[in-house]
Amino acid sequence: MGKPRIAIVTMARAASEVEARRITEGLMRATAHGLPVFVTDHAASPGVSTGVAFPPNLDLVREAVDMVPRISSSFRRALQKDCDVCIYSEPDKIAFFESGLDRLVQAAGQNPESLVIAARDPRAFATVPAGQRNLESMANQIGATFLGRPADYFFGPFAIPRLAVEQYLPEVQTLGWGWRTYLMPRCILDRMPFTVFEGSFEAPEWNRGEDDAASRLYRLKQFVESVEGFRQALLAS
């Protein structure tokens, strides 16, 4: 068997120019690893700064659609280029692209038929804002209860085999942020090999202060959608 073909998939949307610059910097760091990077930006609220010269391994399209159709578009384009493993990450995880992506790529290359999840170690998790941390802790406890393995399911980046994407991605279109927490349990409950690696992936400085009422409400929305993703995966398995 030859070396597996690995691609990075993500999506973008920004509410401010500051956020767009952060996303753009993250994508530049991701492309520096030499893998094909597929990103679907929001046409009305672009997260990728215009006028930036990206290397040729970045495949960027803009679509005026919601989150799940955008990430689905990125996955589909990666599969059309015959990738064997897709690595998902939010595009603004700059520090992870610098210090953790190589490890995830290596683990995915060594385990191309496995689900591989990058997770924060306890010290790094403690840097997350209290409201977000409390909600993600509860969601992780739900995952451990039903999947039989404690893990940090909510850091974000993970690697998933092509066959799982083809089988399960069409089922996530109405789940919002629950698309991630649907795909992962479906793989695990289908007895796919499952690997977690922890790292010191601390919250970035700009995120640590996001603990006001609006931020907590947004995290609550993510929590509700993510738990529903877990529930739908359990019902479907």
C-alpha positions in Angstrom: 0.0 0.0 0.0 1.4 3.4 -1.0 1.6 6.5 1.2 -1.9 7.8 1.9 -2.9 11.1 0.2 -3.8 13.6 2.9 -5.7 16.9 2.5 -6.7 19.6 4.9 -10.3 20.8 4.8 -11.8 23.9 6.5 -14.3 26.7 6.1 -14.2 30.4 6.8 -16.4 33.3 7.8 -15.5 36.5 9.5 -17.5 39.2 11.4 -14.6 41.7 11.3 -11.4 42.5 9.5 -9.4 41.5 12.6 -11.0 38.1 12.4 -10.4 37.9 8.7 -6.7 38.7 9.1 -6.4 36.0 11.8 -8.1 33.4 9.5 -5.9 34.4 6.6 -2.7 34.0 8.7 -3.9 30.6 9.8 -4.5 29.5 6.3 -1.0 30.7 5.3 0.5 28.6 8.2 -1.6 25.5 7.1 -0.5 25.7 3.4 3.2 25.9 4.6 3.0 22.2 5.3 2.7 21.5 1.6 -0.6 19.5 1.7 -3.5 20.5 -0.4 -5.8 22.8 1.6 -9.5 23.1 0.6 -11.4 26.1 2.1 -14.9 27.3 1.4 -15.3 30.9 2.4 -18.6 32.7 3.0 -19.4 35.0 0.0 -21.2 37.6 2.1 -19.0 37.7 5.1 -15.6 36.5 3.8 -13.1 35.2 6.3 -10.2 35.3 3.8 -8.6 38.7 3.2 -8.7 39.8 -0.5 -5.6 40.5 -2.3 -3.5 37.9 -0.5 -1.3 35.7 -2.7 -1.7 32.2 -1.5 0.5 29.3 -2.7 -1.0 27.0 -5.3 -1.9 24.2 -2.8 -4.7 26.4 -1.5 -8.1 25.7 -3.2 -10.4 28.5 -2.3 -14.0 29.0 -3.3 -16.7 31.4 -1.9 -20.3 30.3 -1.5 -23.2 32.2 0.1 -24.4 29.2 2.1 -24.4 28.2 5.8 -21.7 26.4 7.7 -22.4 22.8 7.0 -22.8 23.2 3.2 -19.5 25.1 3.2 -17.5 22.4 5.1 -19.3 19.8 2.9 -18.0 21.6 -0.2 -14.5 21.5 1.1 -14.7 17.8 1.9 -16.2 17.0 -1.5 -13.5 18.9 -3.4 -10.8 17.0 -1.4 -12.4 13.7 -2.3 -12.6 14.7 -5.9 -8.8 15.0 -5.8 -8.6 11.4 -4.5 -7.4 12.1 -1.0 -7.4 9.1 1.3 -7.6 11.0 4.6 -9.1 14.4 5.3 -7.8 16.6 8.2 -10.3 19.1 9.5 -9.4 22.2 11.5 -10.9 25.6 12.1 -8.8 28.0 10.0 -7.7 30.3 12.9 -5.8 27.7 14.9 -2.5 29.4 14.1 -0.6 27.9 17.1 -1.9 24.4 16.2 -0.7 24.7 12.6 2.7 25.6 14.0 3.1 23.0 16.7 0.5 20.3 16.3 -0.4 19.8 12.6 2.7 17.8 11.9 1.8 15.3 14.6 -1.7 15.0 13.3 -0.5 14.4 9.8 2.0 11.8 11.0 -0.6 10.0 13.0 -3.1 10.1 10.1 -0.4 8.8 7.7 0.4 5.9 10.1 -3.3 5.2 10.7 -5.1 6.0 7.4 -8.1 3.9 8.3 -8.5 5.4 11.8 -10.2 8.4 13.3 -7.5 10.5 14.9 -8.5 13.4 17.2 -6.2 16.1 18.5 -6.9 17.0 22.1 -5.9 19.6 24.7 -4.0 18.4 27.7 -5.5 19.4 31.1 -3.2 22.4 31.5 -4.1 23.7 28.1 -7.8 23.1 28.6 -7.6 25.2 31.7 -6.7 28.3 29.6 -10.1 28.2 27.9 -12.6 30.8 29.1 -14.7 29.5 32.0 -18.1 29.6 30.2 -16.7 27.7 27.2 -14.7 25.3 29.4 -17.7 24.4 31.5 -19.9 23.7 28.5 -17.2 21.7 26.7 -16.5 19.7 29.9 -20.2 18.7 30.0 -20.2 17.8 26.4 -17.0 15.7 26.8 -18.7 13.9 29.7 -21.6 13.1 27.5 -19.2 11.7 24.9 -17.4 9.6 27.5 -20.7 8.3 28.8 -22.0 7.0 25.4 -18.7 6.3 23.6 -16.9 4.6 26.5 -13.8 6.7 26.3 -13.0 10.0 28.0 -11.5 12.4 25.6 -11.4 16.1 24.6 -13.8 15.9 21.7 -14.1 19.7 21.3 -10.7 21.1 20.5 -11.5 20.8 16.8 -8.8 19.2 14.6 -9.3 15.6 13.6 -8.4 13.2 10.7 -11.0 11.0 9.2 -10.7 8.3 6.4 -12.2 8.9 3.0 -14.8 6.1 3.4 -16.2 7.5 6.5 -16.6 10.9 4.9 -18.4 9.4 1.9 -20.7 7.4 4.2 -21.5 9.9 7.0 -21.1 13.4 5.6 -24.4 13.4 3.7 -26.2 12.8 7.0 -25.1 16.0 8.8 -26.7 18.7 6.7 -29.1 20.0 9.4 -26.9 19.7 12.4 -24.9 23.0 12.5 -21.9 22.5 14.8 -23.2 19.0 15.5 -21.7 17.9 12.2 -18.4 17.2 14.0 -19.9 15.4 16.9 -22.0 13.3 14.5 -19.1 12.2 12.4 -16.8 11.2 15.2 -19.3 9.0 17.2 -20.5 7.4 13.9 -16.9 6.3 13.3 -16.3 5.1 16.8 -19.6 3.2 17.1 -18.9 1.6 13.8 -15.8 0.1 15.5 -13.3 2.2 13.5 -9.9 2.3 15.1 -9.7 5.5 17.2 -6.6 7.4 18.3 -6.4 10.5 20.5 -3.2 12.5 21.0 -2.9 15.3 23.5 -0.8 18.4 23.3 -0.3 21.7 25.0 -2.7 23.5 22.7 -3.6 26.5 24.8 -6.3 28.9 24.0 -4.9 31.9 22.1 -4.8 35.2 23.9 -7.6 36.7 21.9 -9.9 33.8 22.9 -9.2 33.9 26.6 -11.2 37.0 27.3 -14.3 35.8 25.4 -16.4 35.1 28.4 -19.1 37.9 28.3 -22.8 37.1 28.1 -22.8 37.2 24.2 -19.8 34.8 24.1 -21.4 32.4 26.5 -24.7 32.4 24.5 -22.7 31.6 21.4 -20.9 28.7 23.2 -24.3 27.5 24.5 -25.5 27.4 20.9 -22.5 25.3 19.9 -23.1 23.1 22.9 -26.7 22.4 22.1 -25.9 21.7 18.4 -23.0 19.5 19.4 -25.0 17.4 21.8 -27.7 17.0 19.2 -25.0 15.7 16.9 -24.0 13.1 19.5 -27.7 12.1 19.9 -28.4 11.7 16.2 -25.2 9.6 15.8 -26.4 7.3 18.6 -29.8 7.0 17.1 -28.3 6.2 13.7 -25.8 3.6 14.9 
